[in-house]
Amino acid sequence: MALSEMDTEKKLPQDALPDVASGDSDLIPGGHVNELRRDFSIWSLGSLCLCLMATWEALTSVVAAALTNGGAPCLFYNYIISFLGTVAIAASLAEIASIYPTAGGQYHWVAALAPKNQMLIASWFTGWISIGGQIVLTASAAFAAGLQFQALITLNNGNYTPERWQGMLFYWMILLYSAVVNIWGSRVLPHTNLASGILHIAGLTAIMIVLGVMAPKHDAHFVFAEVTNNSGWSNDGISWLVGLLSTVYPFLGYDAACHMAEEMPRPERNVPIAMLGSVLVNGILGFGYALMLLFSLGDLGELLESPTGFPFMQLFLNVTESKAGSTILILAVTFIAVAANAAGCTSTSRTFWAFARDSATPFPEYFAHVNTSLQIPVRSVVLVTAAQMLLGFIYLGNSTAFNAILSMAILGMYTSYLLPIVYMTFYGRRKLGVAQFGPFKLGNSLGPVVNIAAICWLLVAIVFSTFPTLQPVTPQNMNYAIVVMGGWLVSGVAFFFTSGRRRYSGPIID
């Protein structure tokens, strides 16, 4: 395959490559010179994935959609379905990551697995969609944290009238913090991820104890059988499926492990462990928390009408009967959202940097640059931060912008997960030899079954992530996910067919 001029400067002939399997070489699979520090251990990477997913915290933040569209049973059963679907997706992606452990992730995998006549266009658009989805997913954590900081003022000051522009400023503040940490605090990022992982567990433990001891409990009928549809959708089945938003979103982000593959030893082994392990750990913890939360909800109507805009804040206040006590519990959730944004900025900037390194972005030489003193792709970090800041303007004109951001995250991320699994299922398994698989493999019998289950689940979630949460639809509550992601895709089409395809020859595949 022909290499771009930029790639030839950073790659060596295949017969000159040393063994990179140990992770100690200055080269990575494919011959790229490794320009990033390998600071991440399996524990710090696992903590990054745990906190970027932040399943129980995300469930806490977005619980309103499920409670509105089907009540407690909607959240409970959809959580189980989403968990199983996510395990199938993560296992499918982990198998591919074990074969091709590079920062490019999804687009690199599609380039390796797709037929030659589809490779260029399929891999490029997979990368473009993946970057768009990661930007929105990362932004969603900052949105949640920023709006929760603002809601804390509402909780503690009855005279405060929240304004959307103030919420946007809180959002921007978190984005700037994440950028600063990723650029000048990059050496301590693995340690802050570990600390965040500890807070992730400690916060859950504290909240579970408080709810378990202090909250009045509903009976089993309320949790498992009492369906309530307050969404305005006349069809309860459609309303229920729209409520998937609350249980799909908390399981996004585990692919961050593959985008950090070039900053850790033995990525062919450690990346799959981090991906699948974070899903299993978060899924089990989140399931226990979901049960406790549902039994402890109290008056559902009061929670949905909370002046804070977040039902969980009202729940914590009702249970503790203390503004100070509820604030402490809320901050455990909010600080993890801040950590998730910082982790997401790390992962997304590495994906964009890898895409630029393969001459796939506008101004690729500029954005493929790595700061030699910091050993960080600073320009990519700045660009990702600026793109997230622009998303804040959606909030100024849309009362349900937060839900739209969540939907966009699902739409973008799930599409980027879908494409490599499809190519693995229908092409990769036929052309890869046994020796080409990595340490983590599903096998010829289980692999196709898991892949097909993942594809079916992805398609269902993608479709219903585009539906509006409420009826009737107005310009203020419309789900703009398809509009924004459609715009991102159209801009990609314009760039690729005007100039991108002349530069992009695909990543180097071993």
C-alpha positions in Angstrom: 0.0 0.0 0.0 1.3 3.5 -0.8 2.3 5.6 2.1 1.6 9.3 2.4 4.7 11.6 2.6 4.1 12.1 6.3 3.9 8.4 7.0 7.1 7.6 5.3 8.9 10.0 7.6 7.7 8.1 10.7 7.8 4.5 9.5 10.4 1.9 8.8 10.5 -1.0 6.4 8.8 -4.1 7.8 11.9 -6.2 7.6 13.7 -3.7 9.8 11.2 -3.8 12.6 12.1 -5.2 16.0 9.8 -7.3 18.2 7.1 -5.0 19.5 5.0 -7.5 21.3 6.6 -6.8 24.6 5.6 -3.2 24.5 9.1 -2.0 25.2 10.1 -1.1 21.7 10.0 2.5 20.3 7.8 1.1 17.5 4.2 0.0 17.5 2.5 -2.5 15.2 2.5 -1.2 11.7 5.9 0.5 12.0 4.8 3.9 13.5 7.4 5.4 15.8 5.9 5.6 19.2 5.9 9.3 20.2 3.8 9.0 23.3 4.9 8.0 26.8 3.9 4.6 28.0 2.7 5.7 31.4 -0.5 3.7 31.7 -0.6 0.4 33.5 -3.5 -2.1 33.3 -4.8 -0.6 36.6 -4.7 3.0 35.5 -6.2 2.2 32.1 -8.9 0.1 33.7 -9.7 3.0 36.0 -9.8 5.4 33.1 -12.4 3.1 31.4 -14.4 2.7 34.6 -14.6 6.5 35.2 -15.2 7.3 31.5 -18.1 4.9 31.5 -19.1 5.9 35.0 -22.1 3.5 34.8 -23.7 4.1 38.1 -23.0 7.8 38.0 -24.3 8.1 34.5 -27.4 6.1 35.4 -28.0 8.5 38.2 -27.7 11.5 35.9 -29.9 10.3 33.1 -32.5 8.3 35.0 -35.3 10.7 34.1 -35.8 9.4 30.5 -36.6 5.8 31.7 -38.8 7.0 34.6 -40.7 9.2 32.2 -41.1 6.7 29.5 -42.0 3.6 31.4 -41.3 4.0 35.1 -39.2 1.8 37.3 -39.7 -1.4 35.3 -38.5 0.4 32.2 -35.2 1.2 33.9 -34.8 -2.2 35.5 -35.4 -4.5 32.4 -33.7 -2.1 30.0 -30.7 -2.1 32.2 -30.4 -5.9 32.0 -30.9 -5.9 28.2 -28.3 -3.1 27.7 -25.8 -4.8 29.9 -26.0 -8.0 28.0 -25.9 -6.2 24.7 -22.9 -4.2 25.8 -21.0 -7.4 26.9 -21.5 -8.7 23.4 -20.3 -5.5 21.8 -17.3 -5.2 24.1 -16.3 -8.8 23.6 -16.5 -8.4 19.8 -14.4 -5.2 19.9 -11.9 -6.7 22.4 -11.2 -9.6 20.0 -10.4 -7.2 17.2 -8.4 -4.9 19.5 -6.3 -7.9 20.5 -5.3 -8.4 16.8 -4.8 -4.7 16.0 -3.8 -2.7 19.2 -3.4 0.8 17.9 -4.7 4.3 18.9 -6.8 4.5 15.8 -9.2 1.9 17.0 -12.3 1.5 15.0 -11.1 3.0 11.7 -7.9 1.0 11.8 -9.8 -2.2 12.3 -12.2 -1.5 9.4 -9.2 -0.8 7.2 -7.7 -4.2 8.2 -10.9 -6.2 7.8 -12.8 -4.7 4.9 -12.3 -5.8 1.3 -9.8 -3.8 -0.7 -12.4 -2.1 -2.8 -14.2 -0.8 0.3 -11.2 -0.2 2.6 -10.5 3.4 2.0 -14.0 4.9 2.1 -15.2 2.5 4.9 -12.3 3.1 7.2 -12.3 6.9 6.6 -15.9 7.3 7.5 -15.6 4.9 10.4 -12.9 7.2 11.8 -14.9 10.4 11.1 -18.0 9.0 12.8 -15.9 7.6 15.7 -14.3 11.0 16.3 -17.7 12.8 16.2 -19.2 10.3 18.6 -16.3 10.5 21.0 -16.4 14.3 21.0 -20.1 14.3 21.9 -19.7 11.5 24.5 -16.9 13.4 26.2 -19.0 16.6 26.0 -21.9 14.8 27.6 -19.9 14.2 30.8 -19.1 17.9 31.0 -22.7 18.8 30.3 -23.8 16.6 33.2 -21.2 18.0 35.6 -21.8 21.6 34.6 -25.6 21.4 34.9 -25.2 19.6 38.2 -23.0 22.3 39.6 -25.6 24.8 38.6 -28.4 22.6 40.1 -26.5 22.5 43.4 -26.9 26.3 43.6 -30.7 25.8 43.0 -30.7 23.1 45.7 -29.0 25.3 48.3 -30.4 28.7 47.4 -34.2 28.9 46.9 -33.8 32.5 45.5 -31.5 31.5 42.6 -33.1 31.5 39.1 -30.9 29.3 36.8 -30.2 30.7 33.3 -29.0 28.6 30.4 -26.0 30.8 29.6 -24.8 30.2 33.2 -25.1 26.5 32.7 -23.0 26.8 29.5 -20.3 28.7 31.4 -20.2 25.9 34.0 -19.9 23.5 31.1 -17.0 25.5 29.5 -15.2 25.7 32.9 -15.1 21.9 33.0 -13.8 21.6 29.5 -11.0 24.1 30.2 -10.1 22.2 33.3 -9.9 18.9 31.3 -7.7 20.6 28.6 -5.3 21.9 31.2 -5.0 18.6 33.0 -4.5 16.8 29.7 -1.7 19.2 28.5 0.2 20.3 31.6 -0.9 17.6 34.0 -0.4 14.7 31.6 2.3 13.0 33.7 -0.1 12.6 36.6 -3.1 11.5 34.5 -2.6 7.7 35.3 -2.5 8.5 39.0 -5.6 10.8 38.9 -7.4 8.0 37.0 -6.5 5.6 39.8 -7.8 8.1 42.4 -11.0 8.6 40.4 -11.4 4.8 40.3 -11.2 4.8 44.1 -13.8 7.6 44.3 -16.0 5.7 41.8 -16.2 2.7 44.3 -16.2 4.8 47.5 -19.0 7.1 46.3 -21.1 4.1 45.3 -20.6 2.5 48.7 -21.6 5.7 50.6 -24.7 6.3 48.5 -25.8 2.7 48.7 -25.5 2.8 52.5 -27.4 6.0 52.8 -30.2 4.8 50.5 -30.3 1.4 52.1 -30.5 2.7 55.7 -32.5 6.0 55.4 -34.8 5.8 52.4 -38.4 4.4 52.6 -38.8 1.5 50.3 -41.2 0.7 47.5 -42.6 -2.8 47.1 -41.5 -5.3 44.4 -44.6 -4.5 42.3 -43.5 -0.9 41.8 -40.0 -1.9 40.7 -40.8 -4.9 38.5 -44.3 -4.4 37.2 -45.8 -0.9 37.7 -45.4 0.7 34.2 -46.1 4.4 34.0 -45.9 6.3 30.7 -45.6 10.1 31.2 -43.9 10.8 27.9 -46.9 11.6 25.7 -46.2 8.7 23.4 -49.5 6.9 22.8 -47.8 3.5 22.2 -46.3 2.1 25.4 -43.9 -0.1 23.5 -42.4 2.8 21.6 -42.2 4.8 24.8 -40.5 2.0 26.5 -37.9 1.7 23.7 -37.3 5.4 23.7 -36.5 5.0 27.4 -33.5 2.9 26.4 -31.5 6.2 26.5 -31.2 5.9 30.3 -29.6 2.5 30.1 -27.6 2.5 26.9 -25.8 5.8 27.6 -24.2 4.5 30.9 -22.4 1.8 29.0 -20.6 4.0 26.5 -16.8 4.7 26.5 -15.1 1.3 27.1 -13.4 1.7 23.7 -11.2 4.3 25.3 -8.8 1.5 26.2 -8.0 0.8 22.5 -7.2 4.5 21.9 -4.6 4.4 24.7 -3.0 1.3 23.3 0.2 3.1 22.4 0.7 4.4 25.9 0.8 1.1 27.7 2.8 -2.2 27.6 1.4 -5.4 26.1 -1.6 -3.7 24.5 -2.7 -6.9 22.7 -3.4 -8.4 26.1 -4.2 -5.4 28.3 -6.6 -3.5 26.1 -9.1 -6.4 25.9 -8.8 -6.9 29.7 -9.5 -3.2 30.3 -12.4 -3.0 27.8 -14.3 -6.1 28.8 -13.3 -5.9 32.5 -14.6 -2.3 32.8 -17.9 -3.3 31.3 -18.3 -6.3 33.6 -17.3 -4.4 36.8 -19.4 -1.4 36.0 -22.3 -3.5 34.8 -22.4 -5.5 38.1 -22.0 -2.4 40.3 -24.6 -0.5 38.3 -27.1 -3.3 38.6 -26.9 -3.4 42.3 -27.2 0.4 42.4 -30.1 0.4 40.0 -32.1 -2.0 42.3 -31.3 0.2 45.4 -32.2 3.3 43.5 -35.6 2.0 42.2 -36.7 0.6 45.6 -35.7 4.0 47.2 -37.3 6.4 44.7 -40.2 7.6 46.8 -42.7 9.9 45.0 -41.9 9.6 41.3 -43.9 12.7 40.4 -42.0 14.8 42.9 -38.7 13.6 41.5 -39.6 14.4 37.9 -40.7 17.9 38.8 -37.6 18.7 40.9 -36.5 22.4 40.4 -33.0 21.1 40.0 -33.8 19.3 36.8 -32.2 16.1 38.2 -34.4 13.5 39.9 -31.5 12.0 41.8 -30.8 15.3 43.5 -34.3 15.6 44.8 -34.1 12.0 46.0 -30.9 12.6 47.9 -32.4 15.7 49.5 -35.6 13.8 50.4 -33.7 10.9 51.9 -31.1 12.8 54.0 -33.4 15.8 54.8 -30.2 17.8 54.7 -29.0 20.2 52.1 -25.4 19.7 53.3 -25.7 15.9 53.3 -27.3 15.7 49.9 -24.7 18.1 48.5 -21.9 15.7 49.6 -23.6 12.8 47.9 -24.3 14.7 44.7 -20.7 15.9 44.5 -19.5 12.3 44.5 -21.5 11.9 41.2 -20.5 15.2 39.8 -16.7 14.9 40.4 -16.7 11.6 38.6 -18.4 13.3 35.6 -15.6 15.8 35.7 -13.1 13.0 35.7 -15.0 11.3 32.9 -14.6 14.4 30.7 -10.9 14.6 31.4 -10.5 10.9 30.5 -12.7 11.3 27.4 -10.5 14.3 26.3 -7.5 12.0 26.6 -9.0 9.2 24.6 -10.6 11.4 21.9 -7.5 13.5 21.3 -5.5 10.3 20.7 -8.0 9.1 18.2 -8.0 12.4 16.3 -4.2 12.4 16.5 -3.9 8.9 15.0 -6.4 9.8 12.3 -4.3 12.9 11.4 -1.1 10.7 11.5 -2.7 8.6 8.7 -3.4 11.8 6.7 -7.1 11.5 7.2 -8.0 14.9 8.6 -7.8 18.5 7.4 -4.3 19.8 7.9 -2.9 16.4 8.9 0.7 17.4 9.4 -0.4 20.1 11.8 -2.6 17.9 13.9 -0.3 14.9 13.9 2.3 16.9 15.7 3.3 15.7 19.2 4.9 18.2 21.6 8.4 16.8 22.1 8.8 18.1 25.7 5.3 17.0 26.9 5.0 14.0 24.6 1.3 14.9 24.2 -0.6 15.7 21.0 -1.4 19.2 22.3 -3.0 20.5 19.1 -5.4 17.6 19.0 -6.3 18.2 22.7 -7.0 21.9 21.9 -9.1 21.0 18.8 -11.2 18.5 20.7 -11.8 21.0 23.5 -12.9 23.7 21.0 -15.3 21.3 19.3 -16.9 20.5 22.6 -17.2 24.1 23.5 -19.2 24.8 20.3 -21.7 22.1 21.3 -22.6 24.3 24.3 -24.5 26.7 22.1 -27.1 23.9 21.5 -28.1 24.3 25.1 -28.9 28.0 24.7 -31.7 27.3 22.3 -33.1 23.9 23.4 -34.7 23.0 26.7 -33.9 19.3 26.2 -30.4 19.8 24.8 -28.9 17.5 27.4 -31.0 14.5 26.2 -30.1 15.4 22.6 -26.4 15.3 23.5 -26.9 11.9 25.1 -28.7 10.7 22.0 -25.9 12.0 19.8 -23.4 10.1 21.9 -25.3 6.9 21.4 -25.8 7.4 17.7 -22.1 8.3 17.0 -20.5 5.7 19.3 -22.8 2.8 18.4 -22.3 3.4 14.7 -18.5 3.4 15.2 -18.9 0.1 17.1 -21.2 -1.4 14.5 -18.9 -1.0 11.4 -15.9 -3.0 12.6 -18.1 -5.7 14.0 -19.9 -6.1 10.7 -16.7 -6.3 8.8 -15.2 -8.8 11.3 -18.4 -11.0 11.1 -18.7 -11.1 7.3 -15.1 -10.7 6.1 -12.6 -10.9 8.9 -13.4 -14.4 10.2 -13.0 -15.8 6.7 -9.6 -14.2 5.9 -7.8 -14.3 9.2 -5.7 -17.3 10.1 -5.6 -18.8 13.5 -2.1 -17.5 14.1 -3.3 -13.9 13.3 -5.7 -13.7 16.3 -4.4 -12.1 19.4 -4.4 -13.5 23.0 -8.1 -12.7 23.4 -10.2 -14.6 20.9 -13.8 -15.8 20.9 -13.3 -18.7 18.5 -15.1 -19.9 15.4 -18.2 -21.2 17.2 -18.8 -18.5 19.8 -17.4 -15.6 17.9 -20.1 -15.3 15.1 -22.9 -15.7 17.7 -21.6 -12.9 19.9 -21.0 -10.7 16.8 -24.5 -11.2 15.4 -26.0 -10.5 18.9 -23.9 -7.3 19.1 -25.0 -6.2 15.6 -28.7 -6.7 16.4 -28.5 -4.8 19.7 -26.5 -1.9 18.1 -29.2 -1.5 15.4 -32.1 -1.3 17.8 -30.3 1.2 20.1 -29.2 3.4 17.1 -32.7 3.6 15.7 -34.4 4.6 19.0 -31.7 7.0 20.0 -33.0 9.3 17.3 -36.6 9.4 18.7 -37.8 12.4 20.7 -38.2 11.6 24.4 -41.5 13.5 24.7 -44.7 14.0 22.7 -45.9 16.3 21.2 -42.7 17.3 19.5 -41.9 21.1 19.5 -38.8 23.0 18.4 -37.8 23.2 22.1 -37.9 19.5 22.9 -37.1 18.0 19.5 -34.2 15.4 19.4 -31.6 17.1 17.3 -29.2 14.2 17.4 -29.9 13.2 13.8 -29.5 16.8 12.6 -26.2 17.4 14.4 -24.7 14.0 13.5 -26.1 14.3 10.0 -24.3 17.7 9.7 -21.1 16.1 10.9 -21.4 13.3 8.3 -22.2 15.8 5.5 -19.1 17.9 6.4 -17.1 14.6 6.3 -18.5 13.8 2.9 -17.6 17.2 1.6 -14.1 17.0 2.9 -13.4 13.4 1.8 -14.5 13.8 -1.8 -13.0 17.3 -2.3 -9.5 16.7 -0.9 -9.4 13.9 1.7 -9.4 10.9 -0.6 -6.3 12.3 -2.4 -4.3 12.2 0.8 -5.7 9.2 2.6 -4.3 5.8 1.7 -5.4 4.1 4.9 -3.4 3.1 8.0 -0.5 0.7 7.7 -1.7 -2.9 8.3 0.8 -5.6 9.4 
